[in-house]
Amino acid sequence: AQAADGPTGQFRAPANWTEPIEPFAIAEGLYWVGSADLAAYLLTSDDGHILIDAPLEENVELVLGNIRKLGFEPTDARVLLASHGHFDHTGGMATMLERTGAELVLSPVEAILVGAGGKGDFHLGDRASYRPAKAARTIGHGETVRVGDRTLVAHLTPGHTKGCTSWSGTAKIAGEELTFVSICSLSVLPGYRLAGDDPSYPGIARDYCSSVAHLRSLEADLFLASHGSFIGLAEKAVALAAGDARAFVDPEGYAAYLDRSLQRIEETLAGQGFEGGCARVLAGN
């Protein structure tokens, strides 16, 4: 899932990034409020709500409308979080902060990127900029965000960006408490350099490999991610609408995504002259 270069050097969003779909409950108090592909997750509590990602300036009204369709008020959001600071996930964050009055919580490195409006990205440079948004506070690996009875754990899973953040928590389906993990992204964009004398940034290969290893260590019942295409959103939404309340319970899909991501990372390493894959990277050889 990536944007195509537009004629001005800026990025042109694929159609499904802005395509509206009806919002729906993935589990009790956990909702998809994004577009057909770009995720925005709403987690609700009696004391306020958490929103993960504000994808694209053009999608702000879509997300706000979806929240209202579910019977909630956007101004009851207390905390905004992000997967990472690329424009397709935080391009609407400044406007979303203004419309909700919530506070923005990001990883320290991503707070710099989002605070610069996406400018200075190690690969995209200034080509995918947006209105800057200032984090109220930053959060480290393993730290938690709490609103009411909702607790989310931050997992720093860098590589795709330097501060890429995956989130985990729990939600119930038919009274059964399940663990969800929303993966930031493990995509290796065309042009990323993981090996050789001029990597995209120092340590990028170790970051990717460590992120895969950490995500494997988590137990994910519900498989979520920053793009619907990563998780088979379209098919699962159809199954959910047909009455399968457990459509998003997919530990096998979670494991398969990590397998595919590892394969892509190791293929990139090999193609750039580094043999031995992540095992060698993590061994420091």
N, C-alpha and C positions, 0 to 999 in steps of 0.2 A: 504494500500500500504506500504509494508515493506519488507526489505531484509531478506533472510534466512541466518542463520549462516553457514559459510563455514568451511571446515575442519581445518583451521588454527586459527579460532576464529575471523577472519576478516569477513566482510559481503560480501555475493555473491548477485549481482544485478539480479533481475528478468529480463527475456529476453526483456520485453517491455520497460525497462528503457533505453536500448541502441538501440532499434529498430528504424531505420530511418523512418520518414514520410515526405511528402512534406510540406513545410511551406505554410501558408495561412493567409489571412487577416480576422481577427475577426470583425474589424470595420475599418474605415478610419484611417490609420496610427497606427494601433494596430495589431500586428502579433504574431502568434504562430510560434516559430522557434526551439522548443524543439524536444524531441523524442516522441515515441508513448504514453508515460505516464509522463515523467518528463518535467515539464513546463520550458520554457524559453520564455519570452515575450519581443518583440521589439516594442518600441514606438518611432516613427520617427517625426522629425521636420526639417525645413529648416536650423536650426542652430546646428544640431547634434541630437543624438539619446540616448535613455535610454534602458538598457537591465536589465531585472529582472531575476536573477538566472543564474548560470553557472553550471549545474548539471553534476557531474562526470567528471573526467579527460578524460575518454574515449569518452565523448560527445562533447568535445570542437570543434573538427573538424566538427562534424555534425552541431552544432549551427552556426559556422562561415560559413559553406557551405550554410546553409539555408538562412542566412542573404544575402549572395551574390546572391542566386537564386532569391530573391525578388528584386534585383537591387540596393542594398545598400552596402556600404563599412563598414566592421567592425571597421575600424579605425575612422569612423565618430561617433562612440559611445563616448559620453562624460561622462556618469555616469553609473556605474554598481550598482545594488541594489540586495538584497537577501531577500527571505522569511525567511529562518532560516539557521543555520550553520551546519546542518547534511550533511554528505558527498554526499548525492544524490541531493543536491541543491547548494552546494558551493564547491564541490570537484574539480571542474575545474576552480575555481575563480582565482587562482594565474596565471595560464596559460592565462586565458581570459584577465586579466589585462595586461600581457605582449604583447598579440597579438593586443589589441585595443588601449592601451595607455590611457584608461579612468580612472577616479577616482572611488574608491569604497566608498560607503556611507552605513553605517549600524547602527542599534540601538547600544547603548553603550555596553550592555551585549553581544550581538551577535558579536560585534567587538572583544571582548576578545576570544570567542570561535573560530571564523574564524581565528583570529590572532594566535591561538594555533594549527591550522590545525585540529580542531575537537577534540583535546585531552582534557580530563578533563570534558567531558560531564557528567551531573549529573547521567545519566543512562547508557549510552554506554561506559563511561570511555574513554579508548584510543583505543577501538576496531575498530573504524570507522574513522581513521585519514586520512589526506590528506595534500597536500602542503599548508602551511600557507599563508594567504593573509592579507595584512595590509590595514585597512581602512584609507582613507585620512581624513575623518571626520565622526562624528556620528550625529544621528538625533533622536529627541525625539518625543513622542506621539503628534500627531496633527501638527507637523512641515512639511514643504513642500520641495520638490526637483523640481527645474525648469530647463528645457533645452528648449530654444526657446519658443514656445507657448505651450509646454507641462508642466503641473503641476501635480505632484503626492503628495498625502497626506499619511504620515506614520501613521499607527494605530498599536500601540504595543498591541499584543494579545497573551500574554505569556501563558504557560502551556505545550504545546508540547516541546518547549524549553523556556528558561528563557527570551529570547529576540525576540521571534517569532514576525514577522512584516507583517501585511497585508497592502495592498496598494490600494488606490482608486484614481480615476481620471475620466476624461470624454473623450468620443470619439464619432464620428458621424457615423450614418448609413443612407444613402440617405438623408443627410442634417439634420437629427434629432440628437440633442445632447443627449447622453445617459451617465449615470453614470455606471462605472464598479468598482467592488471590487474584488481584488485578495486575497483570504484567504490564510494565511500562512499554518496553519494546526491546527485542533482541535483533531487529533487522540490521543488516549490514548494507548501507546505502551504496549505490554505485559510486566508485571513486574513493571509498574509504581505504586507507592504507593501514593494515594491521601488522605488517612485517616489513623488514628492511631498515635502511638507515634513516628514512623519513616517514615515520608513522604519522597518522592523522593527528594524534597527540601522544606524548610519551605514556606508555603503559596501557594503551587501548586494548591490546590483545589480552593482557592479564585481566583487565576489567571485564571484557566480554566473557572470558572463560570462567572467572570467579562468579559472575552473575548467573550463568547457567548452573553452576554447581550449587550456589545458594538457593536458587529457585527450586532445584531438585530436592533440596532438604526440607522444603515446606510441604505440608499435607494440604492439597487443594481438592475440596469436594466440588465447589463451584468454580469454573474456569472463566475468568474475565480478563479483558485486556483493553488496550487503548484504541484498537480498531476492531470493528465487528467482523471484518474478514479474517482476523486471527482466530476467532472463536466459533466460526460457523453461525454467526448471528441470524442470518436470514432463515436457515433451516430450523434453528432452535426456536425462533419466534413463532414460526408456523406450528411447530409441535406444541408449544406452550398454548397458543390460541386454540388448538384442537383438544386441549384438556390435559396435556402432560405437564403436571405441576413441577416435575423434576427435570425438565428439558435442559436446564443449564448445569445439572449435576453431571460433571464430565471429567473425572480424574484422568481417564485414558486420553482425552483430547489435550489436557494440560501436559501430560507426559509426552505426547506426540509432538506438540508444538516445541517443547524443549529439545526433542530429538532432531527435528527439522532445523531448528536454530543452530544447534551445535554442528550439524553437518555443514550448513552454510558458512559458519565461522571457520571451520577447519578446511573447507574447500578454498576459502579466501586466503587463509594462511598458506596453504600449499601452492596456490596460484601465484603467490608473492614470494615464493622461494623458501618457505619455512615448513619443514616436515616434522611430523611427530605430534601435531595437533595440540589440543588443550592440555593433554597430559604432560607434554614437554614444556608448554608455557608455564603451567602451574608449578612444575618442578624447578623452574628457573634455569633450564638448560638452553 
